[in-house]
Amino acid sequence: MVMTQFANRQILIVEDDEDTAEVVSTLLNEAGYHTVAVDRGEIALSEIANAQPDLVLLDLNLPDIHGLDVLKQVRSQSFLPMIVLSGYGRERDKVTALEAGADDYMQKPFSPEELVARVAALLRRIDWTPQPETRLVVRQLELDIPRRQAFIRGQRLHLTPIEYGLLLTIMRQAGQVVTHDELLRVVWGDNYQGDYSVLRVNISRLRQKIEQNPRHPTYIMTVPGQGYRMPTTSRY
């Protein structure tokens, strides 16, 4: 398998099925990553606190702590990139995991190539800083691009890498419609074409952080059937 540009990144695999853990570990090792596999939620939390991996692949059906509880506990303390790997295939399960703070959700069985691509895409969101912009301002919303920091009315926003990528993409095209597919392609990569639930949930989370009334947004407005638009003035 071709080595990725993110060689030597540390990935924690939280999976109680030994065969699945071995397959995932082998795939990622061949792609150039370093992996550690654990089979319990408590061990995972300890590993995250002590080893500080670059990304976590998390199964939901763990023997001691439900994966959602692990996810919520981690997300309450950090924005560590996390991808849920689950045998649950219902749309509601996917949305629940995303709402709990997952950056991505993959249903088992999954394509090995897609797994590696999604890991790389999420890590790319962390590293990627477009040039030559250094600062973007739309009304009371500001991005300090070199520092990857966002502010609303002077207050620092605490955004996940995915939320930051969405906000950056929409702000760069303020006043224009940014389509669903363009956001998926730019922020997540080509493998996410048509996967609108992951986009919808993350937009909802972002609105909770920047809008005074998320039910009546004035910064990220829905354009039905097309995508989203950020007005450049407050008259909307």
C-alpha positions in Angstrom: 0.0 0.0 0.0 1.2 3.5 -0.8 2.7 5.4 2.2 0.7 8.5 3.2 2.0 12.0 3.8 1.1 11.4 7.5 3.6 8.7 8.2 4.5 8.2 11.8 1.2 9.6 13.1 -0.1 7.7 16.1 -3.6 6.1 15.8 -5.4 4.5 18.6 -7.8 1.6 17.7 -10.5 0.9 20.2 -12.0 -2.4 19.2 -12.9 -5.5 21.2 -13.1 -7.8 18.3 -9.5 -9.1 17.9 -9.8 -10.0 14.2 -11.1 -6.6 13.3 -8.5 -4.8 15.4 -5.8 -6.8 13.7 -7.1 -6.1 10.2 -7.4 -2.3 10.9 -4.0 -2.2 12.5 -2.4 -3.9 9.6 -4.0 -1.6 7.0 -2.9 1.5 8.8 0.6 0.2 9.5 1.0 -0.6 5.8 -0.1 3.0 5.1 2.7 4.3 7.3 0.9 5.0 10.6 1.9 3.7 14.0 -1.1 2.0 15.7 -2.0 0.9 19.2 -5.1 -1.4 19.7 -7.0 -1.7 23.0 -10.2 -3.5 23.7 -11.8 -1.6 26.6 -13.1 1.9 27.0 -11.3 2.5 30.3 -8.0 1.5 28.7 -8.8 3.8 25.8 -9.4 6.8 28.0 -6.1 6.2 29.8 -4.2 5.8 26.5 -5.7 9.0 25.2 -4.7 10.9 28.3 -1.2 9.5 28.5 -0.1 8.8 25.0 -2.0 11.6 23.2 -2.6 9.9 19.9 -3.2 11.9 16.7 -6.5 10.1 15.9 -8.8 7.5 17.4 -10.9 4.8 15.6 -13.6 3.9 18.1 -16.0 0.9 18.1 -19.3 1.6 19.9 -20.0 -1.9 21.3 -17.3 -2.2 24.0 -17.6 -4.6 26.9 -17.1 -2.1 29.7 -18.2 1.4 28.6 -20.4 2.2 25.6 -18.4 3.8 22.8 -20.7 6.9 22.9 -19.8 7.5 26.6 -16.1 7.3 25.7 -16.7 9.7 22.8 -18.6 12.2 25.0 -16.0 12.0 27.8 -13.1 12.7 25.3 -15.0 15.4 23.5 -15.7 17.2 26.8 -11.9 17.7 27.3 -10.4 17.9 23.8 -11.0 18.0 20.0 -9.0 14.9 19.3 -10.0 13.6 15.8 -12.3 10.5 16.2 -13.8 8.2 13.7 -16.5 5.8 14.8 -16.4 2.3 13.3 -19.6 0.5 14.0 -21.8 -2.4 13.0 -24.9 -0.3 13.5 -26.1 0.8 10.1 -29.2 2.9 10.9 -29.2 6.6 10.0 -30.2 7.4 13.6 -27.1 5.6 15.0 -24.9 7.6 12.7 -26.5 10.9 13.6 -26.3 10.1 17.3 -22.6 9.4 17.1 -22.0 12.6 15.1 -24.0 14.6 17.5 -22.0 13.2 20.4 -18.8 14.6 18.8 -17.6 12.1 16.3 -15.8 13.6 13.3 -16.8 10.7 11.0 -18.8 7.4 11.1 -18.0 4.3 9.1 -20.3 1.2 9.1 -18.8 -2.3 9.2 -17.9 -4.0 7.0 -16.0 -1.2 5.3 -13.7 -0.9 2.3 -10.0 -0.9 3.4 -9.1 1.7 0.9 -11.9 4.0 2.1 -10.8 3.6 5.7 -7.3 4.7 4.9 -8.6 7.6 2.8 -10.9 8.8 5.5 -8.2 8.7 8.1 -5.9 10.7 5.8 -8.7 13.2 5.0 -9.4 13.9 8.6 -5.7 14.4 9.4 -5.4 16.7 6.4 -8.1 18.9 7.9 -5.9 19.4 11.0 -2.8 20.3 9.0 -4.3 22.2 6.1 -4.0 26.0 6.2 -4.8 27.8 2.9 -2.6 30.6 1.6 -2.3 33.5 1.3 -5.0 34.5 3.7 -4.1 35.3 7.2 -7.4 36.7 8.5 -11.0 36.5 7.5 -13.7 38.7 8.9 -17.5 38.5 8.3 -19.4 40.9 10.5 -18.5 39.9 14.1 -17.0 36.5 13.1 -13.2 36.3 12.6 -10.7 33.6 11.7 -7.0 33.9 12.5 -5.8 31.4 9.9 -2.2 30.9 10.9 -3.3 30.1 14.4 -6.4 28.2 13.3 -8.5 30.2 15.8 -12.0 31.5 15.4 -13.7 34.3 17.3 -17.3 35.5 17.6 -17.9 39.0 19.1 -14.4 38.8 20.4 -14.9 35.5 22.2 -12.7 32.5 21.3 -14.6 29.6 19.7 -13.6 26.1 20.5 -14.0 24.2 17.2 -13.2 20.7 16.1 -11.0 20.3 13.0 -14.1 19.5 10.9 -16.0 22.5 12.3 -13.1 24.8 11.6 -12.8 23.4 8.0 -16.5 24.1 7.4 -16.4 27.6 8.8 -13.2 28.4 6.8 -14.8 27.2 3.5 -18.0 29.0 4.0 -16.3 32.3 5.1 -14.0 32.2 2.2 -17.1 32.3 -0.1 -19.2 34.7 2.1 -22.1 36.0 0.1 -22.2 33.0 -2.2 -23.9 29.6 -2.0 -21.5 26.8 -1.0 -23.1 23.6 -2.2 -23.4 20.4 -0.1 -21.2 18.5 -2.4 -18.5 21.2 -2.4 -18.4 21.3 1.4 -18.1 17.5 1.5 -15.4 17.4 -1.1 -13.3 20.3 0.5 -13.7 19.4 4.1 -14.0 15.6 4.1 -12.7 14.4 0.7 -14.1 12.8 -2.5 -15.2 9.6 -0.6 -18.0 11.6 1.1 -20.0 12.5 -2.0 -23.7 12.4 -1.2 -23.2 11.7 2.5 -25.3 14.7 3.7 -26.0 13.5 7.2 -22.4 14.0 8.3 -22.5 17.5 6.9 -25.9 18.4 8.4 -24.9 17.3 11.9 -21.7 19.2 11.8 -23.4 22.4 10.5 -25.8 22.1 13.4 -23.0 21.8 15.9 -21.3 24.8 14.4 -24.4 26.9 14.5 -24.7 26.1 18.2 -21.4 27.7 18.7 -21.7 30.8 16.6 -25.3 31.7 16.3 -27.2 33.7 19.0 -30.3 31.7 18.1 -29.3 28.5 16.2 -32.9 27.9 15.2 -32.9 31.2 13.3 -29.3 31.4 12.0 -27.9 34.7 10.6 -24.4 33.5 9.8 -24.9 30.0 8.3 -28.1 30.1 6.4 -29.6 27.1 4.6 -30.3 27.4 0.9 -32.9 24.6 0.4 -31.8 22.0 -2.0 -28.4 23.6 -2.7 -26.2 24.2 0.4 -25.4 27.1 2.7 -24.7 30.8 2.5 -23.1 33.3 4.9 -24.5 36.8 4.4 -22.0 39.5 4.5 -24.3 42.0 6.2 -26.6 41.7 9.2 -29.8 42.7 7.5 -30.7 39.1 6.8 
